[in-house]
Amino acid sequence: MTTPVYDFLTAYAAQDNTRLHMPGHKGRLGAPALQEAAKLDLTEITGADSLFEADGILAESEANAASLYGTAYTLYSCAGSTLCIQTMLLLMKQEGRTVIAARNVHRAFLNACVLLDLPVQWVYPQESDGILSGSYAPEDFEKILQQLGRPACIYLTSPDYLGRTADIAAFAALCQQYHARLLVDNAHGAHLAFLPNRCHPIQLGADYCCDSAHKMLSGLTGTAYLHVRSDIDATPERVRSAMAMFASTSPSYLMLASLDWCNRELASPLFRERLADVAERLQQLRCILSQKYVFADSEPMHLTIDAAASGFCGTELEAYLQSRHFILEYADCYHVVMLFSAANTPEEIAALQQALEDFAPSQPPAGQKFHLPHPETVCGIREAALAPQEILPVQHSAGRICAAVKVPCPPAVPIVLSGERIDRACIDVCQGYGISTIQVVQ
C-alpha cells in the first residue's frame, strides 16, 4: 500500500532545503533525541496538503485507510478519539437528534456535551462490574426510542476499558428499525477489523465509529481514525467542517505520517498473521490459567483479570508483575488490565504466563465491588459545568450539585455527573475509589 504522506516528508527532508516556513526549529534545533523526527516535522507547505481541506497526499492516505476498514470514508485525527467524539456529537446536534448513551463513556464525551450543550438520555447497565464495565441490553434503548418519536442516535463504548464488547450487530439492527444512528467509541478496538472473525463496529453496522490508532496499533500517541460507513447523510466535506470546529489548525505531520505508515502495516498479511497469533496465544494462556484466574475480557487483545473474583487484590498482582518488568495498563483492587498488540512477541507472552503461574498472593481480596449510584439530575450538564464552583471534601458534599465529572479511569461509568445531586451512594463510591474532594456548584 502506498504511503504518500511519509514519502513526501522523507523526500523533503532529503532535499536539505532552506526552510523559510514554520516550524521554528527548521529541522535542526530542539532536543537531541528528537533530531531525526524534527527533520520530518513540517507544516502545510506546497505539496503537503491541508488536513481539513484535503485533496492531495492526505486525501490519498485517508482513502487508503477507508479501503482497509471498508468505509465510505475515513478521516484522520491528530487529537485522538476525543476529536472524533466531538465531531460525531456535533453532527448529531446539527441533525437535531436526541442522544441515547450507555452510561460508561469516556470523559471526552462528557466534555463534548458541555461544549455543545447537549442533553443525554442515559441508560444504565443491566449488570455492572464496578464502574469500569457493564452489560447493556438493546431493549432498554428501544424503550426510549419508542417514547421519543423524533430523530435519535445511540452512543456506545465498545470495547469498554475491561475489554468487554457490546452486541453491535443487534444495536445496528435496532437503529435501522427506528431510523436512528449508531455511534461507537471504539478507541480500544482499531485492530478488530483485522482479526479473522471481522468484529469491527463498522463491519457490524455502526454508522460512525472512532478508533485510536495509538492504543492497539502503531500510530503515534494522539492519532485516531473517524470512520463513516455511508456518505448518504454526511458528506466528507460536512464531517471535515465539524472536525475543524474543535481541532488545531496546525495538525502534526509526524502524527499524520504515522497514520499513513500504519495503513501499510495493516495492509500486510504479516500484520494479520501476527495479530491472530497473539490472540491465539492469549486465549491459550486464559485456558491454561483458568483454574487460578477469572478473566473478565471478551475482546481478544485485552487480558483482564478479575482480581476480586480470583481471590486477591489487584494492586498486589500489579506490584508483583512490575517487579518482573511487566508494566500494566491499569490496576485497582478489583481488576488488572493488560493490553496486547501485534507488536508483542511469543516470548513476552510465555514469560507473562510463567509470572502469572508463579504469583502467590498474600493480601486478601478487596470487598464487594461498588454498585452504581443513580443520582438525581437537577440541571443541565453545561449549566453546572460552567457555573461558579467550589471544592469540598467529598464526605461533606451530600445534597450539593456536582460541577465537574468524577471518573477515576476513563472510559468508565461516571459516579456523578455535572448537574446531578450528590447523595450518600455517590460519596461511598468516590471514597472507595480514593476520591477525596469534589467540585460542586456554589
C-alpha positions in Angstrom: 0.0 0.0 0.0 1.3 3.5 -0.8 2.4 5.9 1.9 2.1 9.3 0.3 2.5 11.4 3.4 5.5 9.5 4.8 7.1 9.6 1.3 6.6 13.3 1.0 8.2 14.1 4.4 11.2 11.8 3.8 11.8 13.2 0.3 11.5 16.8 1.6 14.0 16.1 4.4 16.5 14.6 2.0 16.5 17.8 -0.2 18.2 19.9 2.5 16.2 23.0 1.6 16.5 26.3 3.5 13.3 26.3 5.4 11.7 29.7 5.4 8.4 28.4 6.9 7.2 27.0 10.2 8.1 25.3 12.5 10.8 27.4 14.0 13.2 24.5 14.7 13.9 24.4 10.9 14.5 20.7 11.2 17.7 21.2 13.2 17.1 22.7 16.7 15.4 21.0 19.6 16.1 18.1 21.9 19.0 15.8 20.6 17.0 12.6 20.9 14.3 14.2 18.6 16.6 15.5 15.9 15.6 12.9 13.3 11.9 13.4 14.0 12.4 17.2 13.7 13.6 16.8 10.1 10.1 15.4 9.2 8.1 17.9 11.3 6.5 20.1 8.7 3.6 22.4 8.2 1.2 22.9 5.3 3.7 23.8 2.7 3.2 23.4 -1.0 2.6 19.7 -1.8 1.9 18.7 1.9 -1.9 19.2 1.5 -4.1 20.5 4.3 -5.9 18.2 6.7 -9.4 19.8 6.8 -9.4 20.7 3.1 -7.6 17.5 1.9 -7.3 16.9 -1.8 -3.8 15.7 -2.2 -1.5 13.3 -0.3 -3.6 13.4 2.9 -6.8 12.6 0.9 -4.9 9.8 -0.8 -3.8 8.4 2.6 -7.2 8.7 4.1 -8.7 6.8 1.1 -6.2 4.0 1.8 -7.4 3.8 5.4 -11.0 3.8 4.1 -10.3 0.9 1.8 -8.7 -1.1 4.7 -11.7 -0.6 7.0 -14.4 -0.8 4.3 -15.9 2.6 5.0 -17.4 5.2 2.8 -14.6 7.4 4.0 -12.2 7.6 6.9 -10.7 10.9 8.2 -7.6 11.4 10.3 -7.4 13.0 13.8 -4.3 14.4 15.4 -6.3 15.0 18.6 -7.1 11.4 19.4 -10.5 9.9 19.6 -11.5 12.9 21.6 -11.8 15.0 18.4 -13.7 12.2 16.7 -16.2 12.0 19.6 -16.7 15.8 19.5 -17.3 15.6 15.7 -19.8 12.8 15.9 -21.8 14.6 18.6 -21.7 17.9 16.7 -23.1 16.1 13.6 -25.9 14.6 15.7 -26.7 18.0 17.2 -26.8 19.5 13.7 -29.3 16.8 12.7 -31.5 17.5 15.8 -31.0 14.0 17.1 -31.6 13.0 20.8 -28.5 11.3 22.2 -29.2 8.0 24.0 -26.0 6.8 25.6 -24.8 3.9 27.6 -23.6 5.3 30.9 -20.0 4.0 30.5 -18.5 6.9 28.5 -15.1 8.5 28.2 -14.6 11.9 29.7 -14.2 13.3 26.2 -17.9 12.5 25.6 -18.9 14.4 28.7 -16.8 17.4 27.9 -18.2 17.5 24.4 -21.7 17.5 25.9 -20.7 20.6 27.9 -19.3 22.3 24.9 -22.3 21.5 22.7 -24.9 22.0 25.5 -26.1 18.5 24.6 -28.6 16.7 26.9 -28.3 13.0 27.1 -30.7 10.2 27.8 -28.7 7.8 30.0 -29.0 4.0 30.0 -27.5 2.2 33.0 -26.1 -1.3 32.6 -28.3 -4.2 33.5 -25.3 -5.8 35.2 -22.2 -3.9 36.2 -18.6 -4.8 37.2 -17.9 -1.8 39.4 -17.7 1.4 37.5 -15.5 0.1 34.7 -17.7 -2.2 32.8 -21.3 -3.4 32.4 -23.7 -5.2 30.0 -26.3 -3.2 28.1 -29.5 -4.6 26.5 -30.9 -3.2 23.2 -34.4 -3.4 24.7 -33.5 -0.8 27.3 -32.6 1.6 24.4 -35.6 0.6 22.4 -37.9 1.7 25.2 -36.5 5.2 24.9 -36.7 5.2 21.1 -40.4 4.2 21.3 -41.2 7.1 23.6 -39.2 9.8 21.7 -41.0 9.9 18.4 -38.2 12.1 16.9 -34.7 11.5 15.4 -32.2 9.9 17.7 -28.9 8.2 17.9 -27.4 5.5 20.2 -23.9 6.0 21.6 -21.9 3.0 22.9 -18.4 2.5 24.2 -17.2 -0.9 22.9 -14.8 -2.4 23.8 -15.0 -0.9 27.3 -12.0 -0.4 29.5 -12.0 -4.0 30.7 -12.2 -5.3 27.1 -15.8 -6.3 27.1 -17.7 -5.7 23.8 -21.4 -4.8 23.2 -23.6 -6.6 20.7 -23.0 -4.1 18.0 -24.9 -6.0 15.3 -28.0 -6.1 17.5 -27.8 -2.3 18.2 -27.2 -1.6 14.5 -30.4 -3.6 13.6 -32.3 -1.6 16.3 -31.1 1.7 14.9 -32.1 0.7 11.4 -35.6 -0.2 12.7 -36.1 3.3 14.2 -34.1 5.3 11.7 -31.6 6.2 14.3 -27.8 6.5 14.0 -25.4 4.2 15.8 -22.2 5.9 17.1 -19.5 3.7 18.7 -16.4 4.8 20.7 -14.1 2.0 19.5 -11.0 3.7 20.8 -9.6 0.4 22.1 -10.6 -1.6 19.0 -8.8 -0.3 15.9 -7.4 -3.8 15.4 -10.8 -5.6 15.3 -11.2 -5.2 11.6 -8.2 -7.4 11.0 -9.0 -10.3 13.2 -10.3 -13.5 11.4 -13.8 -13.0 12.8 -14.1 -9.4 11.5 -15.7 -7.8 14.5 -15.1 -4.1 14.0 -18.1 -1.9 14.7 -18.2 -0.6 11.0 -18.3 -4.2 9.8 -21.2 -4.9 12.2 -23.3 -2.0 11.1 -22.3 1.1 13.1 -22.8 4.4 11.2 -20.0 6.3 12.8 -17.0 5.0 14.7 -13.8 6.3 16.2 -10.6 4.3 16.6 -7.5 5.3 18.4 -4.5 4.3 16.3 -2.1 4.5 19.2 -3.9 2.3 21.7 -3.7 -1.0 19.8 -1.9 -0.1 16.6 1.5 1.6 15.8 0.2 5.2 15.4 1.9 7.9 17.5 0.1 8.8 20.7 -2.9 11.1 19.8 -3.6 9.7 16.4 -7.1 8.4 15.6 -9.5 7.5 12.7 -13.0 8.7 12.3 -14.9 6.1 10.2 -18.2 6.9 8.4 -20.0 3.8 7.0 -22.2 5.6 4.5 -22.0 9.1 2.8 -25.7 9.3 2.3 -26.3 11.5 5.3 -22.9 13.2 5.9 -20.5 14.1 3.1 -16.8 14.2 3.8 -16.9 18.0 3.5 -19.5 18.3 6.2 -17.6 16.0 8.5 -14.3 17.8 7.9 -16.0 21.1 8.7 -17.3 19.6 12.0 -13.8 18.3 12.9 -12.3 21.7 12.2 -14.6 23.3 14.7 -12.6 21.7 17.6 -9.2 20.8 16.1 -5.9 22.7 16.0 -5.2 24.5 12.7 -1.7 23.0 12.9 -2.0 19.2 12.9 1.2 17.3 13.4 2.7 15.9 10.2 4.6 13.4 12.3 1.3 12.1 13.6 -0.2 12.1 10.1 2.9 10.2 8.8 2.5 7.6 11.5 -1.2 7.1 10.4 0.0 6.9 6.8 2.5 4.2 7.7 0.0 2.4 9.8 -2.0 1.8 6.6 0.9 -0.1 5.1 1.2 -2.3 8.2 -2.5 -3.0 8.3 -2.4 -4.0 4.6 0.3 -6.5 5.2 -0.6 -10.2 5.5 2.2 -10.4 8.1 0.4 -8.0 10.4 -2.8 -10.0 10.3 -0.8 -13.2 10.9 0.9 -11.7 13.9 -2.3 -10.3 15.3 -4.1 -13.6 15.0 -1.1 -15.4 16.6 -1.0 -13.1 19.6 -4.8 -13.5 20.0 -4.4 -17.3 19.9 -1.6 -17.3 22.4 -3.6 -15.2 24.8 -6.5 -17.5 24.5 -4.3 -20.4 25.3 -3.0 -18.5 28.3 -6.5 -18.0 29.5 -7.4 -21.6 29.2 -4.2 -22.8 31.0 -4.7 -20.4 33.9 -8.5 -20.6 34.1 -8.3 -22.5 37.4 -6.3 -19.8 39.1 -7.7 -16.6 37.5 -11.1 -15.3 36.5 -10.7 -13.4 33.2 -13.2 -10.6 32.6 -12.5 -9.7 29.0 -14.3 -10.6 25.7 -12.0 -8.8 23.3 -9.0 -11.0 22.4 -6.2 -8.4 22.8 -7.3 -7.3 26.3 -6.1 -9.6 29.1 -8.2 -8.5 32.1 -8.1 -10.4 35.4 -11.0 -10.0 37.8 -8.8 -9.9 40.9 -11.7 -9.8 43.4 -13.3 -12.9 41.9 -9.9 -14.6 41.7 -9.4 -14.1 45.5 -6.6 -11.5 45.7 -6.0 -7.7 45.5 -5.3 -6.4 42.0 -2.7 -3.9 43.1 -0.7 -6.7 44.7 -0.6 -8.5 41.4 0.4 -5.2 39.6 3.3 -4.7 42.0 4.4 -8.3 41.6 4.3 -8.1 37.8 6.1 -4.8 37.8 8.9 -6.4 39.8 9.2 -8.8 36.9 9.3 -5.9 34.5 5.8 -6.1 33.2 4.2 -2.6 33.2 0.4 -2.8 33.1 -2.3 -0.6 31.5 -4.3 -0.4 34.7 -4.9 -2.0 38.1 -7.1 -1.3 41.1 -8.2 -3.6 43.9 -10.7 -5.3 41.7 -9.2 -5.6 38.2 -5.9 -5.8 36.4 -5.9 -4.7 32.7 -3.2 -5.7 30.2 -3.2 -4.6 26.6 -1.5 -6.5 23.7 -0.9 -5.8 20.1 0.7 -7.4 17.0 4.0 -6.0 18.3 4.0 -8.3 21.4 6.2 -11.4 20.9 5.6 -15.1 21.8 8.5 -14.8 24.3 6.8 -12.0 26.1 3.5 -13.9 26.4 5.3 -17.0 27.6 7.2 -15.0 30.2 4.0 -13.4 31.4 2.3 -16.8 31.6 5.1 -18.1 33.8 5.0 -15.0 36.0 1.2 -15.4 36.5 1.7 -19.1 37.3 4.4 -18.1 39.9 2.3 -15.4 41.6 1.4 -16.3 45.2 -0.9 -13.6 46.7 -0.5 -12.7 50.3 -3.1 -10.0 50.7 -6.8 -10.7 51.0 -9.2 -9.6 48.2 -10.9 -6.3 48.3 -14.5 -6.2 49.5 -17.5 -6.3 47.2 -17.5 -4.1 44.1 -19.5 -1.0 44.3 -23.0 -0.8 42.9 -23.6 2.1 40.6 -25.4 5.1 42.1 -28.3 6.6 40.1 -28.1 10.3 41.2 -30.9 12.7 40.5 -30.5 15.2 37.7 -31.0 18.7 38.8 -29.9 20.9 35.9 -28.1 20.6 32.6 -24.5 19.4 32.3 -23.4 22.6 30.7 -25.1 24.8 33.2 -23.4 23.1 36.1 -20.0 22.7 34.5 -19.8 26.4 33.6 -21.3 27.7 36.9 -19.2 29.2 39.7 -17.7 26.3 41.7 -16.0 25.4 44.9 -14.1 22.3 46.1 -15.3 20.3 49.1 -14.1 17.2 50.9 -16.2 14.5 49.3 -17.7 13.4 52.7 -19.2 16.9 53.1 -20.8 17.1 49.7 -24.1 15.3 50.3 -27.0 17.2 48.7 -24.8 19.5 46.6 -24.9 19.7 42.8 -21.8 18.2 41.1 -20.0 20.7 38.9 -17.1 18.6 37.5 -17.4 15.0 36.4 -15.7 12.3 38.6 -14.5 9.4 36.5 -11.5 7.6 38.1 -10.3 5.9 35.0 -11.9 6.7 31.6 -13.8 5.2 30.0 -16.0 4.3 32.9 -19.4 4.9 34.4 -19.3 8.4 35.9 -20.0 8.2 39.6 -21.8 11.5 39.4 -22.2 14.0 36.5 -22.2 17.7 36.3 -25.8 18.8 37.1 -26.5 15.7 39.3 -27.1 15.8 43.0 -24.5 14.1 45.1 -26.0 11.5 47.5 -24.6 9.1 50.1 -24.2 6.4 47.5 -22.1 8.7 45.3 -19.9 9.6 48.3 -19.3 5.9 49.2 -18.2 5.0 45.7 -16.0 8.1 45.4 -14.3 7.3 48.7 -14.0 3.6 47.6 -12.0 4.7 44.5 -9.8 7.1 46.5 -11.5 10.4 45.5 -11.2 12.7 48.5 -12.5 16.0 47.0 -15.2 17.0 44.6 -16.1 20.2 42.7 -19.7 21.4 43.4 -21.8 24.3 42.2 -21.6 27.3 44.6 
